[in-house]
Amino acid sequence: MSQRTLPQLRRISQILFLSLFLFLLFRTEFRGSFSGARGDIRLSYPVNIFLEADPLAAITNVLSTGTLYKGLLWSLVIIIPTLFLGRFFCGWICPLGTLNHFFGGWRSEHKRGPERLARNRYKPWQALKYYILIAVLVAALLGSDIAGIFDPISLLVRSLGLSVLPGLNLALNAVFDALYRTRVGGLRLLADALHLLFSQILLSFKQPHFRQGFFLGLLFLAILVLNLRITRFWCRALCPLGALLGVLSRWSILGIEKRSSHCDECQHCLLDCQGGDDPIPGAQWRKAECHLCFNCVGDCAESGIKFTFFPATPTTIEVADLKRRKAIASVAAGAAVLPLLRATPGLALARDERLIRPPGSLDEEHFLERCIRCGECMKVCPNNALHPTLSEAGVEGLWTPVLVPRIGYCEPSCVLCSQVCPTGAIWEITSVEKGWAAGSRDAPKPIQIGTAFYDRGRCLPWAMATECIVCEEWCPTSPKAIYLRPAEVFDAEGRPKQVRQPYVDPVRCVGCGACEFVCPVLDRPAVYVTSIGESRSKTNQVILKKPRRIAS
């Protein structure tokens, strides 16, 4: 097989892996019903396989926790070949790299030759990603996995799942509604056909809404737009996963062999270079920057360069070009970021009362050691209850999941968020261990994520002499955590009236948020859930257990 066919094979690989990534992202959703279900509901596909195969997520997980969560062993599928082949993941598999490649390649067609050549040469700012990698690895070693903010797989899942796809879903439904409102029968039939098609492959079961969706989408758009200026800017300058793979490629046995006798210095090999690794003769080839896109050998008409195993490498730079002072500064930044982030009340007793984590979450310190902010738990939540944090968990907890009961409540028998979490920040639990669903009384104690409280000044039976039992009807625990007591109240004319007033039993309440979700007081609910009483914390409790007395 001629090496000129390698770019075509690489394009096929990119399309297949991007399609697989999008398919799994679309399937990160439960479309059935929990009523009458026996056992745990599970998704039909391994939707988090790209995250589990992420070497950066695996290494930071090991550094921050001292262990490797089970699914992350898949990262060896990427790490081991990289040691022999180089950064094949960046050029052939990475879905974000493929999108950057597409946008950068589209723009490159409109650039003049000299301009394209100049922009595809190696630039010193490409070393920035290695300094970012150093900082996030040091932070992970000290106990904070902030690498997920920059990790390309987490970034893409978070951006598409929480912003792009919900927006696309809303736009498509608006188009279908417009077609249905027309009086043209053919358009209505077309709408029916398209809706049936898209509902199977693209549309969500119900329209999701996410906090910060616009901001996340704007950041993602900015990353793509930067490719119009510099080809694969994110991959060249900012991606810590690419930097990690570049370091691992130091020992790869596959490389470029330049044959000056076959070169007529046309510089076509540089026109479509994706990594900015200087494949041209007369310059030193930078192995750590090469994405193995093979555009250089595909564009070379004279076969002046080729990829081969154990190449002669007199003009190859094996390692990244790092400056000692900047590397030391990166270490210092990674070491300083944790105490600076945790000097805020995020992990103190005065932390945000509305920081309600999903059931199965580890205590806050260990949760932040593991969470990579990928958004899988938020995407899969059937009630749209989980959202990315902004300030609730402090700066360190940016974009980690938080339950927002006013938008959605935690389904009693659902444990999907624990199934899709790739790092164990949400420990995998069963519905029996969760202990909320009917038939799960065998659980030693239900998992509690918070406690409900009443604002009696806003509650209809308490403040307005109006009967309302919606919260009690929706309370899913058995026996119910919300109970009613009859009381005599007086209306505006002073006439006595019998109503049932609600109370919360904090021992039975699990903090699911169903009561807050359905409260008819729309602007600010009369019943609300806070994180106090959560099972994952020994100190954030509303009722402290009395210590057992030891018999003398």
C-alpha positions as CSV (number, residue, x, y, z in Angstrom):
1,M,0.0,0.0,0.0
2,S,1.4,3.4,-1.0
3,Q,1.8,5.9,1.8
4,R,-0.1,8.4,-0.4
5,T,-3.3,6.5,0.5
6,L,-2.8,7.0,4.2
7,P,-4.5,10.4,4.4
8,Q,-7.6,8.8,2.8
9,L,-7.6,6.0,5.4
10,R,-7.1,8.6,8.2
11,R,-10.1,10.6,7.0
12,I,-12.2,7.4,7.0
13,S,-11.0,6.7,10.6
14,Q,-11.8,10.2,11.7
15,I,-15.3,10.0,10.3
16,L,-16.0,6.6,11.8
17,F,-14.7,7.6,15.3
18,L,-16.5,10.9,15.2
19,S,-19.7,9.2,14.2
20,L,-19.3,6.6,17.0
21,F,-18.7,9.4,19.5
22,L,-21.8,11.3,18.4
23,F,-23.9,8.1,18.4
24,L,-22.9,7.3,21.9
25,L,-23.5,10.9,23.0
26,F,-27.0,10.7,21.5
27,R,-27.6,7.4,23.3
28,T,-26.6,8.9,26.7
29,E,-30.2,9.3,27.4
30,F,-33.0,7.1,28.9
31,R,-36.1,7.1,26.7
32,G,-38.3,4.6,28.6
33,S,-40.3,4.7,31.7
34,F,-39.3,3.8,35.3
35,S,-42.8,2.8,36.3
36,G,-43.1,-1.0,36.7
37,A,-39.4,-1.5,36.0
38,R,-37.7,-4.5,37.7
39,G,-34.1,-4.2,38.7
40,D,-31.8,-1.4,37.7
41,I,-32.4,0.5,34.4
42,R,-29.3,0.4,32.3
43,L,-28.3,2.0,29.0
44,S,-27.9,-0.3,26.0
45,Y,-24.5,1.1,25.0
46,P,-21.1,1.8,26.7
47,V,-21.7,5.6,26.3
48,N,-18.7,6.6,28.4
49,I,-16.1,4.5,26.5
50,F,-14.3,7.5,25.0
51,L,-13.9,9.0,28.5
52,E,-12.7,5.7,30.0
53,A,-10.1,5.4,27.2
54,D,-8.8,8.9,27.9
55,P,-5.2,8.6,29.1
56,L,-5.2,12.1,30.7
57,A,-8.3,11.2,32.8
58,A,-6.7,7.9,33.8
59,I,-3.4,9.4,34.9
60,T,-4.9,12.3,36.8
61,N,-7.2,9.9,38.5
62,V,-4.3,7.8,39.7
63,L,-2.3,10.9,40.8
64,S,-5.3,12.4,42.7
65,T,-6.6,9.3,44.4
66,G,-3.8,6.8,44.4
67,T,-6.0,4.3,42.6
68,L,-7.3,3.7,39.2
69,Y,-11.1,3.5,38.7
70,K,-12.1,0.2,37.0
71,G,-13.2,1.5,33.5
72,L,-10.1,3.7,33.1
73,L,-8.0,0.7,32.3
74,W,-9.3,1.2,28.7
75,S,-6.8,4.0,28.5
76,L,-4.1,1.4,27.9
77,V,-5.6,0.9,24.5
78,I,-4.4,4.4,23.7
79,I,-1.3,4.6,25.8
80,I,0.5,1.4,24.6
81,P,0.2,2.1,20.8
82,T,1.3,5.7,21.4
83,L,4.6,4.4,22.8
84,F,5.3,2.7,19.5
85,L,3.5,4.8,16.9
86,G,3.3,8.4,18.3
87,R,0.2,10.6,18.5
88,F,-2.0,8.5,16.4
89,F,-5.0,9.3,18.7
90,C,-4.8,13.0,17.8
91,G,-4.9,12.4,14.1
92,W,-7.0,9.4,13.7
93,I,-9.4,9.1,16.7
94,C,-9.9,12.2,18.8
95,P,-13.4,13.6,18.0
96,L,-12.5,17.2,19.0
97,G,-9.4,17.0,16.9
98,T,-11.5,15.9,13.9
99,L,-13.8,18.9,14.3
100,N,-10.8,21.2,14.6
101,H,-9.3,19.5,11.6
102,F,-12.5,20.0,9.6
103,F,-12.8,23.7,10.4
104,G,-9.1,24.4,9.9
105,G,-9.0,22.4,6.6
106,W,-12.1,24.3,5.3
107,R,-10.4,27.6,5.9
108,S,-7.0,26.5,4.6
109,E,-8.5,26.0,1.1
110,H,-9.0,29.8,1.0
111,K,-5.5,30.7,2.1
112,R,-2.7,31.5,-0.3
113,G,0.3,29.2,-0.4
114,P,2.9,31.4,1.4
115,E,0.4,32.2,4.1
116,R,-0.4,28.5,4.7
117,L,3.2,27.6,4.7
118,A,4.0,30.3,7.3
119,R,1.2,29.3,9.6
120,N,2.0,25.6,9.5
121,R,5.6,26.0,10.7
122,Y,6.4,25.2,14.3
123,K,5.8,28.2,16.7
124,P,7.2,28.5,20.2
125,W,3.7,29.1,21.6
126,Q,2.9,25.4,20.8
127,A,4.8,24.5,24.0
128,L,2.0,26.1,26.1
129,K,0.1,22.8,26.2
130,Y,3.0,21.1,28.0
131,Y,3.1,23.8,30.7
132,I,-0.7,23.3,31.1
133,L,-0.1,19.6,31.4
134,I,2.5,20.1,34.1
135,A,0.3,22.3,36.1
136,V,-2.8,20.0,36.0
137,L,-0.6,16.9,36.8
138,V,0.8,18.7,39.9
139,A,-2.6,19.8,40.9
140,A,-3.9,16.2,40.6
141,L,-0.9,15.0,42.6
142,L,-2.0,17.3,45.4
143,G,-5.7,16.2,45.2
144,S,-7.6,18.2,42.7
145,D,-8.5,16.9,39.2
146,I,-8.9,20.2,37.4
147,A,-7.6,18.6,34.2
148,G,-11.2,17.9,33.1
149,I,-11.6,21.6,32.4
150,F,-9.1,21.3,29.6
151,D,-9.4,17.6,28.6
152,P,-10.6,17.5,25.0
153,I,-13.0,14.5,25.5
154,S,-14.6,16.0,28.6
155,L,-14.8,19.4,26.9
156,L,-16.5,18.0,23.8
157,V,-19.0,15.9,25.8
158,R,-19.8,18.9,28.1
159,S,-20.1,21.4,25.2
160,L,-22.2,19.2,22.9
161,G,-24.3,17.5,25.6
162,L,-25.1,20.6,27.6
163,S,-25.3,23.3,25.0
164,V,-25.1,22.4,21.3
165,L,-27.5,19.4,21.3
166,P,-30.2,21.0,23.5
167,G,-30.1,24.1,21.3
168,L,-30.3,21.9,18.1
169,N,-33.2,20.0,19.7
170,L,-35.1,23.2,20.4
171,A,-34.5,24.5,16.9
172,L,-35.6,21.3,15.2
173,N,-38.8,21.2,17.2
174,A,-39.5,24.8,16.3
175,V,-39.1,23.9,12.6
176,F,-41.4,20.9,13.0
177,D,-44.0,23.0,14.8
178,A,-43.9,25.6,12.0
179,L,-44.5,22.9,9.4
180,Y,-47.4,21.4,11.4
181,R,-49.0,24.8,11.6
182,T,-49.1,25.2,7.8
183,R,-52.2,24.2,5.8
184,V,-50.2,22.4,3.2
185,G,-50.7,18.6,3.5
186,G,-47.4,17.8,1.9
187,L,-45.4,19.8,4.4
188,R,-47.2,18.1,7.3
189,L,-46.4,14.7,5.9
190,L,-42.8,15.8,5.5
191,A,-42.7,17.0,9.1
192,D,-44.1,13.6,10.3
193,A,-41.4,11.7,8.3
194,L,-38.6,14.0,9.5
195,H,-39.8,13.9,13.1
196,L,-40.0,10.1,13.1
197,L,-36.4,10.0,11.6
198,F,-34.8,12.6,13.9
199,S,-36.6,11.3,17.0
200,Q,-34.7,8.0,16.6
201,I,-31.3,9.4,16.0
202,L,-31.0,13.0,17.2
203,L,-34.0,14.5,19.1
204,S,-34.2,14.1,22.9
205,F,-37.1,12.4,24.5
206,K,-38.0,15.7,26.1
207,Q,-36.4,19.1,25.7
208,P,-33.4,19.6,28.1
209,H,-32.4,22.9,29.5
210,F,-29.0,23.5,31.3
211,R,-27.6,26.3,33.3
212,Q,-24.6,28.0,31.6
213,G,-25.5,26.3,28.3
214,F,-25.0,29.5,26.4
215,F,-21.6,30.1,28.0
216,L,-20.4,26.6,27.4
217,G,-21.6,26.8,23.8
218,L,-19.8,30.2,23.3
219,L,-16.5,28.7,24.5
220,F,-16.9,25.7,22.2
221,L,-17.6,28.0,19.3
222,A,-14.6,30.1,20.1
223,I,-12.4,27.0,20.0
224,L,-13.7,26.1,16.5
225,V,-13.4,29.7,15.2
226,L,-9.8,29.8,16.3
227,N,-9.1,27.2,13.7
228,L,-10.0,29.6,11.0
229,R,-7.0,31.6,12.0
230,I,-4.6,28.9,12.9
231,T,-5.0,25.3,11.9
232,R,-6.0,23.1,14.9
233,F,-5.1,25.9,17.4
234,W,-6.5,24.0,20.4
235,C,-4.5,20.9,19.5
236,R,-1.3,22.7,18.9
237,A,-1.4,25.2,21.8
238,L,-3.8,24.2,24.6
239,C,-4.6,20.5,24.7
240,P,-3.0,18.8,27.7
241,L,-4.0,15.3,26.4
242,G,-2.1,16.1,23.2
243,A,0.8,17.2,25.3
244,L,0.7,13.9,27.3
245,L,0.6,11.8,24.1
246,G,3.5,14.0,22.7
247,V,5.6,13.1,25.8
248,L,4.7,9.4,25.4
249,S,5.6,9.5,21.7
250,R,9.2,10.2,22.7
251,W,9.9,6.4,22.5
252,S,7.9,5.7,19.4
253,I,9.6,3.7,16.7
254,L,7.6,5.2,13.8
255,G,8.9,8.5,12.4
256,I,9.7,10.6,9.3
257,E,12.7,9.8,7.2
258,K,13.7,12.7,4.9
259,R,15.4,12.0,1.6
260,S,17.0,15.2,0.3
261,S,17.9,13.6,-3.0
262,H,14.2,13.2,-3.8
263,C,13.2,16.7,-2.7
264,D,12.8,19.6,-5.1
265,E,11.9,22.0,-2.2
266,C,8.3,22.6,-3.4
267,Q,7.2,22.6,0.3
268,H,3.9,20.9,-0.5
269,C,4.5,18.7,2.5
270,L,3.9,21.8,4.7
271,L,0.7,23.0,3.1
272,D,-1.7,20.7,5.0
273,C,0.4,19.9,8.1
274,Q,-1.9,19.6,11.0
275,G,0.6,19.5,13.9
276,G,3.0,22.3,13.0
277,D,5.9,19.8,13.3
278,D,8.1,21.0,10.4
279,P,8.2,17.9,8.1
280,I,10.0,19.9,5.4
281,P,13.6,19.0,4.5
282,G,16.2,21.3,5.9
283,A,14.3,21.8,9.2
284,Q,14.2,19.6,12.3
285,W,11.1,17.4,12.5
286,R,9.4,17.7,15.9
287,K,8.1,14.2,16.8
288,A,6.1,15.3,19.8
289,E,4.0,17.7,17.6
290,C,3.2,15.3,14.8
291,H,-0.5,14.1,14.7
292,L,0.3,11.4,12.1
293,C,-2.1,12.9,9.7
294,F,0.2,11.8,6.8
295,N,-0.8,14.8,4.7
296,C,2.9,15.5,4.2
297,V,3.6,12.2,2.5
298,G,0.3,12.4,0.6
299,D,1.2,15.8,-0.8
300,C,4.8,15.0,-1.7
301,A,5.0,14.3,-5.4
302,E,8.6,13.2,-5.3
303,S,8.4,10.9,-2.3
304,G,11.0,13.0,-0.6
305,I,9.7,12.0,2.8
306,K,8.2,8.8,4.2
307,F,7.2,7.3,7.5
308,T,9.1,4.3,8.5
309,F,9.9,2.2,11.6
310,F,13.3,2.9,13.1
311,P,14.0,5.8,10.8
312,A,17.4,7.6,10.5
313,T,16.8,10.6,12.7
314,P,19.7,13.0,12.5
315,T,17.2,15.9,12.0
316,T,14.6,14.8,14.5
317,I,13.8,16.6,17.8
318,E,12.6,13.7,20.1
319,V,11.2,15.8,23.0
320,A,9.1,18.9,23.4
321,D,11.0,22.2,23.4
322,L,10.5,23.4,27.0
323,K,12.2,26.2,28.9
324,R,13.4,25.4,32.4
325,R,12.0,28.5,34.0
326,K,8.6,28.1,32.5
327,A,8.4,24.5,33.5
328,I,9.3,25.4,37.1
329,A,6.7,28.1,36.9
330,S,4.1,25.6,35.8
331,V,5.0,23.3,38.7
332,A,4.6,26.2,41.1
333,A,1.3,27.2,39.5
334,G,0.0,23.6,39.9
335,A,1.1,23.5,43.5
336,A,-0.3,26.9,44.3
337,V,-3.7,26.5,42.6
338,L,-5.0,24.0,45.2
339,P,-4.5,26.0,48.4
340,L,-5.7,29.1,46.6
341,L,-8.9,27.4,45.4
342,R,-9.5,25.8,48.8
343,A,-9.0,29.0,50.7
344,T,-12.6,29.7,49.8
345,P,-15.6,28.3,51.8
346,G,-16.1,25.6,49.2
347,L,-15.1,22.7,51.5
348,A,-15.8,24.5,54.8
349,L,-18.9,24.4,57.0
350,A,-20.2,27.6,55.4
351,R,-20.4,26.0,51.9
352,D,-23.3,26.7,49.6
353,E,-26.5,25.2,51.0
354,R,-27.7,24.4,47.5
355,L,-24.7,22.3,46.6
356,I,-26.7,19.1,46.3
357,R,-24.7,16.4,44.7
358,P,-26.1,13.3,42.9
359,P,-26.8,10.2,44.9
360,G,-23.7,8.0,45.3
361,S,-21.3,11.0,45.2
362,L,-18.2,10.9,47.3
363,D,-17.7,13.4,50.1
364,E,-16.7,16.8,48.6
365,E,-13.0,16.5,49.0
366,H,-12.8,13.1,47.3
367,F,-15.4,14.1,44.8
368,L,-13.2,16.9,43.6
369,E,-10.3,14.5,43.4
370,R,-12.2,12.4,40.8
371,C,-14.7,14.6,38.9
372,I,-13.5,15.6,35.4
373,R,-16.6,17.8,34.6
374,C,-17.5,15.7,31.6
375,G,-21.2,16.3,31.9
376,E,-22.2,12.6,31.3
377,C,-24.3,12.5,34.5
378,M,-26.1,15.7,33.5
379,K,-26.7,14.5,30.0
380,V,-28.1,11.1,31.1
381,C,-30.4,12.5,33.9
382,P,-33.9,11.6,32.8
383,N,-35.5,14.6,34.7
384,N,-32.9,17.2,33.6
385,A,-32.2,17.7,37.3
386,L,-28.4,17.8,37.2
387,H,-26.6,21.0,36.0
388,P,-23.1,22.4,35.9
389,T,-22.1,24.5,38.9
390,L,-20.9,28.1,38.6
391,S,-20.1,29.3,42.0
392,E,-22.0,26.8,44.3
393,A,-18.8,24.7,44.7
394,G,-16.3,27.4,44.5
395,V,-13.8,27.9,41.6
396,E,-12.4,24.5,42.1
397,G,-15.8,22.9,41.6
398,L,-16.6,24.8,38.4
399,W,-18.9,22.7,36.0
400,T,-19.2,19.8,38.4
401,P,-22.8,18.5,38.8
402,V,-25.4,19.9,41.1
403,L,-29.0,19.0,41.6
404,V,-31.4,21.9,40.8
405,P,-34.8,20.7,42.1
406,R,-36.8,23.6,40.7
407,I,-35.8,22.3,37.2
408,G,-36.0,18.6,37.9
409,Y,-36.0,16.1,40.8
410,C,-34.0,12.9,41.3
411,E,-36.0,9.9,40.1
412,P,-36.4,7.4,43.0
413,S,-35.4,4.3,41.1
414,C,-32.8,5.9,38.7
415,V,-29.0,5.3,39.2
416,L,-28.0,6.2,35.6
417,C,-25.6,9.0,36.7
418,S,-23.6,6.5,38.8
419,Q,-23.4,4.1,35.8
420,V,-22.0,6.6,33.3
421,C,-19.5,8.4,35.6
422,P,-16.1,7.3,34.2
423,T,-14.0,8.2,37.2
424,G,-15.9,7.1,40.3
425,A,-16.7,10.6,41.5
426,I,-20.3,9.2,41.6
427,W,-19.8,5.7,42.9
428,E,-21.7,3.1,41.0
429,I,-24.7,2.1,43.1
430,T,-27.9,0.0,42.6
431,S,-31.5,1.2,43.1
432,V,-31.6,-1.1,46.2
433,E,-28.5,0.6,47.7
434,K,-30.1,4.0,46.8
435,G,-33.1,2.8,48.8
436,W,-35.7,5.2,47.4
437,A,-37.7,3.0,45.1
438,A,-40.6,0.7,46.2
439,G,-39.3,-2.7,47.0
440,S,-35.8,-1.4,48.1
441,R,-36.5,-1.7,51.8
442,D,-33.7,-4.2,52.0
443,A,-31.2,-1.4,51.9
444,P,-29.5,-0.8,55.3
445,K,-30.3,2.9,55.0
446,P,-31.4,5.1,52.1
447,I,-28.8,7.4,50.5
448,Q,-29.7,11.0,51.5
449,I,-28.6,13.9,49.3
450,G,-30.3,16.7,51.3
451,T,-33.3,17.6,53.4
452,A,-36.5,19.6,52.6
453,F,-37.6,22.6,54.6
454,Y,-40.7,24.8,54.5
455,D,-41.0,28.5,54.2
456,R,-44.2,28.9,56.1
457,G,-44.6,32.5,55.1
458,R,-45.1,31.3,51.5
459,C,-46.8,27.9,52.0
460,L,-50.5,28.1,51.0
461,P,-51.9,26.1,54.0
462,W,-49.6,27.8,56.4
463,A,-49.8,31.5,55.3
464,M,-52.8,31.8,53.0
465,A,-55.5,29.5,54.5
466,T,-55.6,27.6,51.2
467,E,-55.6,23.8,51.0
468,C,-52.7,22.3,49.1
469,I,-51.2,18.8,49.4
470,V,-49.2,18.6,46.2
471,C,-45.9,18.1,48.0
472,E,-47.2,15.3,50.1
473,E,-48.7,13.5,47.1
474,W,-45.4,13.7,45.2
475,C,-43.2,12.6,48.1
476,P,-41.8,9.2,46.9
477,T,-40.5,7.8,50.2
478,S,-42.3,5.0,52.0
479,P,-43.5,5.9,54.5
480,K,-43.7,9.5,53.3
481,A,-41.2,12.1,54.6
482,I,-43.9,14.8,54.2
483,Y,-46.9,14.3,56.4
484,L,-50.1,16.4,57.0
485,R,-51.8,17.5,60.1
486,P,-55.2,19.1,60.2
487,A,-55.3,22.6,61.6
488,E,-57.9,25.4,62.1
489,V,-56.9,28.6,60.4
490,F,-58.7,31.9,59.7
491,D,-59.3,33.4,56.3
492,A,-59.2,37.1,55.4
493,E,-62.7,37.7,56.9
494,G,-61.8,36.0,60.1
495,R,-63.9,32.9,59.5
496,P,-62.4,29.6,60.7
497,K,-61.3,27.0,58.2
498,Q,-59.9,23.5,58.3
499,V,-56.8,22.9,56.2
500,R,-54.0,20.2,56.3
501,Q,-50.6,21.7,56.9
502,P,-47.4,19.9,55.7
503,Y,-44.4,18.9,57.8
504,V,-41.1,17.2,57.0
505,D,-39.7,14.3,58.8
506,P,-35.9,14.8,58.4
507,V,-35.2,11.2,59.2
508,R,-37.3,9.9,56.3
509,C,-36.5,12.8,53.8
510,V,-33.9,11.8,51.2
511,G,-33.6,15.2,49.5
512,C,-34.9,14.1,46.1
513,G,-36.4,17.5,45.4
514,A,-39.8,16.3,44.1
515,C,-41.6,18.5,46.6
516,E,-39.7,21.6,45.5
517,F,-40.2,20.7,41.8
518,V,-44.0,20.5,42.1
519,C,-44.6,23.4,44.5
520,P,-47.3,25.6,42.9
521,V,-45.7,28.8,44.4
522,L,-43.8,29.5,41.2
523,D,-41.4,32.4,41.9
524,R,-39.8,31.0,45.0
525,P,-41.1,27.7,46.2
526,A,-42.5,27.3,49.7
527,V,-40.6,24.0,50.2
528,Y,-37.0,23.8,49.2
529,V,-34.1,21.3,49.6
530,T,-30.6,22.0,50.9
531,S,-27.6,19.7,51.1
532,I,-27.8,19.3,54.9
533,G,-28.3,15.7,56.0
534,E,-26.4,14.3,53.0
535,S,-25.1,10.8,53.6
536,R,-21.7,11.5,52.1
537,S,-20.8,14.0,54.9
538,K,-20.4,13.3,58.5
539,T,-20.6,16.9,59.5
540,N,-23.2,18.4,57.2
541,Q,-26.1,17.0,59.3
542,V,-29.3,18.5,60.6
543,I,-29.7,15.8,63.3
544,L,-26.5,14.6,64.8
545,K,-26.4,11.1,66.1
546,K,-25.7,10.7,69.8
547,P,-22.6,8.7,70.5
548,R,-23.2,5.3,71.9
549,R,-22.4,4.9,75.6
550,I,-19.9,2.2,76.4
551,A,-20.9,0.0,79.3
552,S,-18.4,0.0,82.1
